[in-house]
Amino acid sequence: MRNENLTYSETLSKFNIPSHSTIIRWKRIYLEEGKEALHEERRGRSKVSDGVRKGRLKKLSKEITDDLIKENQRLKMENEYLKKLDALIRSKQNQQKKK
């Protein structure tokens, strides 16, 4: 396509490819991963690695979960504090502008 300066439509006709998306996908793979990546079979579902499917979280230990919950609560409190501090500073600035 690039060597012969063909458009997507011209490439579809010349090589009898049924869909634009196929060429777009091949081009993305080529640009991101190189020529060798085009030889890999990519049809169907991706394989499960380590018994965990994509999108599912591994079970964490109770200690790690508790630590994460505590950190999350601390960060929420810090965020609320900073929001209130910002509101206080803005109100003082507005009062000074009115004077």
C-alpha distance (Angstrom), angle and dihedral (degrees) to the residues before:
residue distance angle dihedral
M1 . . .
R2 3.80 . .
N3 3.80 95.0 .
E4 3.80 93.2 50.6
N5 3.83 95.8 35.3
L6 3.81 92.8 -124.1
T7 3.79 124.8 163.9
Y8 3.81 120.8 -129.2
S9 3.81 90.5 -99.6
E10 3.80 93.1 49.6
T11 3.79 90.7 48.1
L12 3.81 90.7 50.2
S13 3.80 91.8 53.3
K14 3.79 97.0 42.0
F15 3.82 95.7 50.8
N16 3.83 97.4 29.6
I17 3.81 94.2 -120.9
P18 3.83 112.0 165.6
S19 3.82 101.0 -147.7
H20 3.81 140.6 42.1
S21 3.79 89.5 -144.4
T22 3.80 91.0 63.6
I23 3.79 92.1 59.1
I24 3.79 92.4 43.1
R25 3.82 90.3 51.3
W26 3.82 92.3 47.6
K27 3.79 91.2 48.7
R28 3.82 91.6 50.4
I29 3.81 91.6 49.0
Y30 3.81 91.0 47.7
L31 3.81 93.6 49.6
E32 3.82 95.5 43.6
E33 3.81 102.1 37.8
G34 3.79 107.6 15.1
K35 3.78 136.9 -118.7
E36 3.82 95.1 -55.8
A37 3.81 91.8 60.4
L38 3.81 90.4 65.2
H39 3.83 89.3 68.3
E40 3.82 92.8 61.1
E41 3.79 118.1 100.7
R42 3.80 108.0 -118.6
R43 3.79 104.0 168.6
G44 3.78 122.9 120.2
R45 3.76 129.8 11.9
S46 3.76 120.7 -22.6
K47 3.77 115.3 -105.1
V48 3.77 120.7 -99.8
S49 3.79 112.1 -111.5
D50 3.79 121.0 -154.0
G51 3.80 90.4 -7.9
V52 3.80 92.1 -70.4
R53 3.78 121.9 113.4
K54 3.77 121.7 -142.0
G55 3.78 112.0 -85.5
R56 3.78 96.0 25.1
L57 3.77 119.0 108.1
K58 3.76 122.2 -132.5
K59 3.77 114.4 -117.8
L60 3.78 110.2 -95.3
S61 3.76 125.0 -149.3
K62 3.80 117.5 -97.2
E63 3.81 91.1 -112.6
I64 3.81 93.4 53.5
T65 3.80 91.6 45.6
D66 3.81 91.6 51.1
D67 3.81 91.4 48.2
L68 3.79 90.9 50.8
I69 3.80 91.9 49.2
K70 3.81 91.2 50.1
E71 3.80 92.0 48.0
N72 3.79 90.9 48.1
Q73 3.82 91.0 51.9
R74 3.80 91.3 47.6
L75 3.79 91.6 50.6
K76 3.81 91.3 48.6
M77 3.80 90.2 52.2
E78 3.80 91.1 47.6
N79 3.79 90.1 49.9
E80 3.81 91.9 51.1
Y81 3.81 90.7 48.0
L82 3.80 91.6 51.5
K83 3.81 91.5 48.0
K84 3.81 91.2 52.3
L85 3.80 91.7 45.7
D86 3.80 90.2 50.8
A87 3.81 90.9 49.4
L88 3.82 90.7 49.8
I89 3.81 92.4 49.9
R90 3.80 91.3 48.1
S91 3.79 92.7 49.6
K92 3.82 91.1 50.8
Q93 3.81 90.2 48.7
N94 3.81 90.5 50.1
Q95 3.81 90.9 50.3
Q96 3.81 90.6 51.3
K97 3.81 91.3 49.9
K98 3.81 91.0 52.8
K99 3.81 92.0 55.0
